[in-house]
Amino acid sequence: MMSKIIVSHIKALEIYEKSQMPVLYWAEKNEVSLLEICKERWKNKQKFGLPRCIDKNGEMEMFLSNENEMLPDCHGILSPLQEKKNSILSTEIDLIFVPAAAFDIFGNRLGQGGGYYDRFLAKCTNAIKIGVCFSCQLSKNPLPVSKLDEKVDFIVTEKGVIKC
């Protein structure tokens, strides 16, 4: 139920509407599901990317999503096939949605500890970065961060959108 509310907030964002190459994610565990957006974009034949973890050393790449060509990555998360023709350059991405275990209102995120997103986000210099979480995962107090941690520009919860 709360994922649907968050998805409605995302769909109402002008930056989402205007995005030419958004990157979504495939939710796991307690993350907000963006499956509704994926299904809608597949149905409407709209391009979007999804991440694929290449190896357990923390390398992640983005690939164009195709509903009929999804396989588990090295962590068992459904991801697009790793094919050169489907590869998306970080400079092509204009909007990227980012999951996390927690965010703070300053745009800092606490991930799963592998650094996959931080390393990839650092390459996405043209992209607006939007954190997605439930309000119970949002802290008013600063999270512990390191110099390698990447911030997001906005956070979307079931309560609305926060500019960081």
NORJO-V839764 format. One record per pair of residues at least 12 apart in sequence whose ideal C-beta (glycine too) atoms are under 7 Angstrom apart, sorted by the first residue. I is the first residue (numbers start at 1). J is the second residue. D is the distance in Angstrom with one decimal. If there is no record, write none. Layout:
I/J/D
I/J/D
//
This chain:
2/134/5.8
2/158/4.4
3/32/5.1
3/33/4.3
4/36/6.8
5/158/4.3
6/32/5.2
6/132/6.4
6/156/5.7
6/157/6.5
6/158/5.4
7/34/6.7
7/36/5.0
7/37/5.8
9/156/5.1
9/160/6.3
9/161/5.9
10/37/6.6
10/156/5.7
13/161/6.8
15/95/6.1
15/128/5.6
16/95/6.6
19/94/5.4
19/95/4.2
20/94/5.7
21/47/6.4
21/49/6.6
21/88/6.7
21/92/5.1
21/93/5.4
21/94/5.4
22/48/5.1
22/95/4.3
23/48/6.8
23/49/4.1
23/50/6.9
23/51/6.9
23/62/5.4
23/93/5.4
23/96/4.3
23/97/6.7
24/37/6.0
24/38/6.0
24/48/5.7
24/50/6.0
24/97/5.3
25/50/6.7
25/51/6.0
25/97/6.0
25/99/5.3
26/50/6.1
26/77/5.5
26/78/5.0
26/79/6.7
27/99/6.7
28/77/5.8
31/99/4.4
32/99/7.0
32/132/4.8
32/133/6.2
32/134/6.4
34/97/6.5
38/65/6.8
42/67/4.3
47/64/6.2
48/65/5.6
49/62/4.2
49/63/6.2
49/64/6.0
49/65/6.3
49/88/4.6
49/93/6.7
50/63/6.5
50/65/4.6
50/79/5.9
50/80/5.3
51/79/6.6
52/73/4.9
52/79/3.8
52/80/6.0
52/82/5.6
53/73/4.5
53/74/5.2
53/75/5.4
53/77/7.0
53/116/6.0
54/82/6.9
55/74/5.9
56/74/5.5
58/114/5.2
58/115/4.8
58/116/5.4
58/119/6.2
60/116/4.2
60/120/5.0
61/87/6.5
62/88/4.2
62/93/6.6
63/80/3.8
63/81/6.9
63/82/6.5
63/86/4.4
63/87/5.9
63/88/6.3
64/80/6.4
64/86/4.4
64/88/6.3
65/80/5.1
66/80/6.3
69/81/4.8
90/123/3.8
90/124/4.9
91/126/5.8
93/124/5.3
93/126/6.9
93/127/4.5
94/126/6.2
94/127/5.7
94/128/6.9
95/127/6.0
95/128/5.2
95/130/6.9
96/124/5.8
96/127/4.8
96/129/5.5
97/130/5.2
97/132/5.3
98/117/5.7
98/129/5.9
98/130/6.7
98/131/5.1
98/132/6.7
98/152/5.7
99/132/6.0
100/131/6.1
100/133/6.1
101/137/6.9
102/137/4.9
102/139/6.0
102/143/6.3
103/131/4.7
103/133/5.5
103/137/6.5
103/138/5.5
103/152/7.0
103/155/5.2
104/139/4.4
104/141/6.5
104/142/5.4
104/143/4.6
105/138/6.7
105/140/5.7
105/162/6.1
105/164/6.9
106/142/5.9
106/164/5.9
107/151/3.8
107/152/4.8
107/153/6.7
107/164/3.1
108/142/6.5
108/143/4.6
108/145/5.0
108/149/6.4
108/151/5.9
109/131/5.9
109/152/6.3
110/143/5.3
115/148/6.9
118/148/5.6
118/149/5.6
118/150/4.8
121/150/3.8
122/150/5.7
128/153/5.3
129/152/4.3
129/153/5.1
130/152/6.1
130/153/6.7
130/154/4.7
130/156/6.1
131/152/3.9
131/155/4.2
132/156/5.3
133/155/6.7
133/157/5.9
134/157/6.1
134/158/6.4
135/157/4.3
135/158/5.9
135/159/5.0
138/155/6.6
138/157/5.9
151/164/6.5
152/164/6.2
//
